[in-house]
Amino acid sequence: MELSRRARQFQTLLIEKGFDFRVRELPDSTRSADEAAAALGCHRAQIVKSLIFHDTRTDAAVLVLASGDNRVDEAVLAAHVGGPIEKADAAFVKETTGFSIGGVPPLGHREIPAVWVDAGLLQHAILWAAAGTPRAVFRIDRPITEILAAHRVIELR
């Protein structure tokens, strides 16, 4: 199956960054961790949720990479960020990352956000993350922290 334009763009970005990950597009949406896990035949915990929050003090994006079976405790996140945060709306997500909600990958954003990684993701040898569209994913076969620039690992539960 040939990749859509947006998925091809993300595949090119991965190659340019020196990664050999392969983008796959699935026939159905992978907007939720449950949908993605079912489509990929993996555990929900292996799905990387790329969630964008808005740091209301600085007007900056905050990216949280969370395990598919963990829920982000916004109070815990705000304490780590050092001030109030709110879930970003679709326009803010698109403006700051260049991607639409449901297809936000863990890297390659238009603006480089502060990145917080859920410690739960480090428990898995294989992870799956969004690759630019709600149906595109890529397999990460190493610790996710190895593919990220500046980031912090935290307990989100």
VOBA-1610 file (N, C-alpha, C; in pm, whole numbers, padded with zeros to 5 digits, always signed):
BEGIN
Met+00085-00118+00000Met+00000+00000+00000Met+00089+00124+00000Glu+00059+00214-00090Glu+00136+00338-00100Glu+00093+00432+00012Leu+00192+00503+00068Leu+00164+00597+00177Leu+00099+00724+00125Ser+00014+00784+00207Ser-00044+00914+00175Ser+00067+01020+00175Arg+00040+01133+00118Arg+00139+01242+00109Arg+00196+01276+00246Arg+00112+01292+00344Arg+00156+01333+00479Arg+00241+01224+00544Ala+00202+01099+00528Ala+00280+00988+00583Ala+00415+00977+00511Arg+00417+01001+00379Arg+00544+01001+00304Arg+00636+01112+00354Gln+00578+01228+00383Gln+00658+01338+00435Gln+00723+01300+00568Phe+00646+01234+00654Phe+00702+01194+00783Phe+00807+01085+00763Gln+00785+00991+00670Gln+00886+00889+00641Gln+01016+00955+00596Thr+01007+01056+00513Thr+01125+01129+00467Thr+01196+01196+00583Leu+01120+01255+00674Leu+01178+01319+00792Leu+01256+01217+00876Leu+01199+01099+00896Leu+01269+00994+00972Leu+01401+00958+00905Ile+01400+00942+00773Ile+01521+00908+00699Ile+01624+01019+00713Glu+01578+01145+00698Glu+01670+01259+00710Glu+01734+01266+00848Lys+01662+01220+00951Lys+01716+01219+01087Lys+01803+01096+01114Gly+01816+01010+01012Gly+01903+00893+01025Gly+01837+00770+01086Phe+01705+00769+01092Phe+01633+00654+01148Phe+01588+00561+01037Asp+01589+00430+01066Asp+01546+00332+00967Asp+01405+00282+00995Phe+01327+00357+01070Phe+01190+00318+01099Phe+01107+00326+00971Arg+01009+00237+00960Arg+00922+00233+00842Arg+00780+00273+00881Val+00729+00373+00813Val+00592+00419+00835Val+00496+00322+00767Arg+00391+00288+00840Arg+00283+00203+00786Arg+00153+00279+00798Glu+00068+00264+00699Glu-00067+00318+00710Glu-00164+00202+00723Leu-00252+00216+00818Leu-00349+00111+00846Leu-00482+00146+00781Pro-00564+00045+00753Pro-00691+00072+00686Pro-00789+00151+00773Asp-00775+00141+00904Asp-00867+00210+00994Asp-00792+00312+01079Ser-00866+00399+01142Ser-00810+00502+01228Ser-00737+00441+01347Thr-00633+00511+01389Thr-00561+00473+01511Thr-00558+00593+01606Arg-00667+00669+01606Arg-00673+00790+01689Arg-00663+00760+01839Ser-00712+00646+01881Ser-00705+00612+02023Ser-00607+00498+02043Ala-00556+00486+02165Ala-00463+00377+02197Ala-00530+00242+02177Asp-00657+00232+02212Asp-00729+00105+02195Asp-00741+00069+02046Glu-00775+00167+01962Glu-00785+00141+01818Glu-00651+00099+01761Ala-00545+00169+01801Ala-00411+00138+01748Ala-00367-00001+01793Ala-00384-00033+01920Ala-00342-00163+01971Ala-00417-00276+01901Ala-00546-00258+01879Ala-00626-00360+01811Ala-00577-00379+01667Ala-00550-00269+01599Ala-00507-00277+01459Ala-00368-00338+01446Leu-00283-00316+01544Leu-00144-00363+01537Leu-00121-00497+01606Gly-00220-00541+01682Gly-00206-00667+01753Gly-00105-00661+01866Cys-00101-00549+01934Cys-00009-00532+02046Cys-00086-00489+02170His-00017-00477+02280His-00079-00432+02404His-00094-00280+02400Arg-00200-00231+02457Arg-00227-00086+02461Arg-00110-00008+02522Ala-00038-00068+02616Ala+00075-00001+02681Ala+00189+00028+02584Gln+00193-00042+02470Gln+00298-00021+02370Gln+00267+00092+02273Ile+00153+00154+02288Ile+00115+00266+02203Ile+00162+00396+02269Val+00234+00477+02191Val+00281+00606+02240Val+00173+00709+02209Lys+00116+00767+02314Lys+00021+00876+02296Lys+00101+01006+02298Ser+00096+01082+02189Ser+00162+01212+02182Ser+00057+01318+02212Leu+00061+01370+02333Leu-00040+01465+02380Leu+00022+01604+02393Ile-00046+01701+02337Ile+00002+01839+02344Ile-00078+01915+02448Phe-00003+01980+02537Phe-00061+02069+02636Phe-00010+02210+02610His-00078+02305+02667His-00046+02447+02648His+00003+02501+02782Asp+00129+02545+02786Asp+00183+02612+02904Asp+00130+02754+02900Thr+00034+02785+02985Thr-00035+02915+02977Thr+00052+03031+03023Arg+00160+03003+03097Arg+00252+03110+03138Arg+00333+03160+03020Thr+00383+03065+02939Thr+00477+03099+02832Thr+00415+03091+02693Asp+00292+03042+02684Asp+00222+03021+02558Asp+00293+02918+02471Ala+00369+02828+02533Ala+00445+02727+02460Ala+00375+02592+02464Ala+00411+02509+02368Ala+00360+02372+02364Ala+00441+02284+02458Val+00372+02191+02520Val+00433+02089+02604Val+00388+01955+02547Leu+00484+01873+02508Leu+00454+01742+02452Leu+00472+01636+02560Val+00369+01556+02580Val+00378+01444+02672Val+00367+01317+02589Leu+00467+01230+02603Leu+00465+01101+02538Leu+00427+01000+02645Ala+00304+00953+02638Ala+00249+00867+02743Ala+00220+00728+02690Ser+00237+00630+02776Ser+00200+00494+02745Ser+00050+00488+02723Gly+00007+00407+02627Gly-00134+00397+02594Gly-00224+00354+02708Asp-00168+00292+02811Asp-00253+00253+02924Asp-00241+00346+03043Asn-00169+00456+03026Asn-00158+00554+03134Asn-00237+00680+03102Arg-00295+00734+03203Arg-00367+00861+03191Arg-00278+00969+03250Val-00267+01082+03183Val-00183+01191+03230Val-00254+01264+03343Asp-00188+01272+03456Asp-00238+01350+03569Asp-00190+01493+03546Glu-00283+01580+03507Glu-00246+01716+03470Glu-00185+01794+03585Ala-00224+01765+03708Ala-00164+01832+03824Ala-00017+01792+03839Val+00012+01664+03818Val+00151+01617+03824Val+00232+01683+03713Leu+00177+01687+03592Leu+00246+01750+03481Leu+00270+01898+03508Ala+00171+01968+03557Ala+00185+02111+03587Ala+00296+02134+03690Ala+00305+02047+03789Ala+00411+02060+03889Ala+00549+02045+03824His+00562+01952+03731His+00690+01934+03660His+00720+02052+03569Val+00618+02101+03500Val+00636+02213+03408Val+00667+02342+03486Gly+00612+02351+03605Gly+00637+02469+03688Gly+00532+02577+03678Gly+00416+02540+03631Gly+00308+02638+03620Gly+00186+02576+03557Pro+00083+02656+03539Pro-00043+02602+03488Pro-00032+02556+03342Ile-00100+02446+03317Ile-00109+02392+03180Ile-00255+02360+03152Glu-00285+02351+03026Glu-00419+02307+02985Glu-00405+02222+02860Lys-00502+02134+02840Lys-00501+02056+02717Lys-00514+02152+02600Ala-00432+02131+02499Ala-00434+02219+02383Ala-00551+02188+02292Asp-00606+02291+02232Asp-00714+02269+02135Asp-00653+02234+01999Ala-00737+02191+01907Ala-00691+02143+01777Ala-00611+02248+01701Ala-00652+02373+01708Ala-00581+02479+01635Ala-00441+02499+01690Phe-00426+02497+01823Phe-00295+02513+01886Phe-00204+02395+01850Val-00260+02275+01853Val-00182+02155+01818Val-00130+02167+01676Lys-00217+02199+01582Lys-00179+02210+01441Lys-00076+02322+01421Glu-00098+02435+01485Glu-00008+02550+01470Glu+00132+02520+01523Thr+00142+02456+01638Thr+00272+02436+01701Thr+00344+02311+01653Thr+00269+02207+01616Thr+00335+02083+01575Thr+00340+02065+01424Gly+00241+02120+01354Gly+00228+02096+01211Gly+00144+01973+01181Phe+00095+01908+01286Phe+00015+01785+01271Phe-00121+01803+01335Ser-00216+01724+01290Ser-00350+01726+01348Ser-00359+01627+01463Ile-00448+01655+01557Ile-00472+01564+01668Ile-00503+01425+01612Gly-00447+01324+01673Gly-00465+01187+01628Gly-00351+01139+01541Gly-00270+01231+01490Gly-00157+01194+01406Gly-00026+01256+01450Val-00024+01315+01570Val+00096+01383+01619Val+00204+01280+01655Pro+00318+01286+01586Pro+00427+01193+01618Pro+00510+01245+01736Pro+00600+01162+01787Pro+00682+01205+01900Pro+00796+01299+01862Leu+00819+01320+01733Leu+00927+01408+01689Leu+00890+01470+01556Gly+00969+01568+01512Gly+00946+01631+01382Gly+00846+01744+01383His+00828+01809+01496His+00728+01916+01507His+00779+02047+01450Arg+00686+02129+01407Arg+00716+02261+01351Arg+00794+02345+01452Glu+00746+02350+01576Glu+00814+02419+01685Glu+00859+02311+01783Ile+00979+02324+01837Ile+01029+02223+01929Ile+00967+02246+02067Pro+00884+02151+02111Pro+00818+02167+02241Pro+00905+02113+02355Ala+00869+02149+02476Ala+00925+02081+02593Ala+00868+01940+02589Val+00951+01839+02609Val+00909+01700+02596Val+00921+01627+02730Trp+00811+01565+02770Trp+00805+01486+02893Trp+00768+01344+02854Val+00848+01247+02897Val+00829+01108+02860Val+00780+01029+02982Asp+00671+00960+02964Asp+00615+00872+03066Asp+00712+00757+03090Ala+00755+00739+03214Ala+00847+00630+03249Ala+00790+00495+03209Gly+00659+00482+03201Gly+00596+00357+03161Gly+00636+00312+03022Leu+00674+00406+02934Leu+00714+00369+02798Leu+00848+00296+02796Leu+00928+00314+02899Leu+01062+00255+02901Leu+01059+00107+02937Gln+00943+00056+02967Gln+00928-00086+03004Gln+00909-00178+02883His+00902-00122+02763His+00869-00201+02644His+00980-00196+02540Ala+01014-00312+02484Ala+01117-00320+02381Ala+01066-00268+02247Ile+00936-00279+02224Ile+00873-00233+02099Ile+00761-00137+02134Leu+00762-00022+02068Leu+00655+00077+02082Leu+00604+00112+01942Trp+00482+00164+01937Trp+00423+00214+01813Trp+00378+00357+01836Ala+00409+00445+01742Ala+00373+00587+01756Ala+00310+00638+01627Ala+00235+00746+01641Ala+00173+00811+01525Ala+00282+00861+01430Ala+00248+00863+01302Ala+00344+00903+01199Ala+00286+01008+01106Gly+00217+01105+01163Gly+00172+01220+01085Gly+00027+01223+01044Thr-00042+01108+01051Thr-00185+01105+01020Thr-00252+01012+01119Pro-00384+01019+01133Pro-00454+00929+01225Pro-00448+00781+01187Arg-00401+00748+01067Arg-00391+00608+01026Arg-00247+00562+01009Ala-00151+00652+01021Ala-00010+00617+00999Ala+00062+00597+01132Val+00143+00493+01137Val+00220+00460+01258Val+00360+00416+01218Phe+00450+00417+01316Phe+00581+00357+01295Phe+00623+00284+01421Arg+00700+00179+01400Arg+00746+00093+01507Arg+00880+00144+01559Ile+00889+00158+01690Ile+01013+00201+01754Ile+01070+00080+01827Asp+01186+00036+01782Asp+01245-00087+01836Asp+01365-00061+01926Arg+01364+00050+01992Arg+01469+00087+02088Arg+01405+00180+02191Pro+01473+00209+02300Pro+01411+00301+02397Pro+01375+00433+02328Ile+01255+00479+02351Ile+01209+00601+02285Ile+01299+00720+02317Thr+01361+00717+02433Thr+01449+00828+02472Thr+01570+00839+02379Glu+01604+00734+02306Glu+01717+00737+02213Glu+01685+00813+02084Ile+01560+00836+02056Ile+01525+00905+01931Ile+01483+01050+01954Leu+01481+01091+02079Leu+01435+01225+02114Leu+01552+01318+02141Ala+01531+01444+02114Ala+01628+01546+02155Ala+01607+01568+02306Ala+01613+01689+02351Ala+01597+01719+02493Ala+01460+01671+02543His+01462+01603+02657His+01338+01551+02716His+01363+01520+02862Arg+01255+01498+02935Arg+01264+01454+03074Arg+01170+01335+03091Val+01216+01238+03167Val+01136+01119+03197Val+01071+01140+03333Ile+00939+01119+03339Ile+00866+01136+03465Ile+00764+01023+03483Glu+00721+01004+03606Glu+00610+00914+03638Glu+00483+00993+03619Leu+00396+00948+03531Leu+00273+01023+03504Leu+00154+00973+03585Arg+00163+00857+03642Arg+00050+00802+03716Arg+00036+00871+03849
//
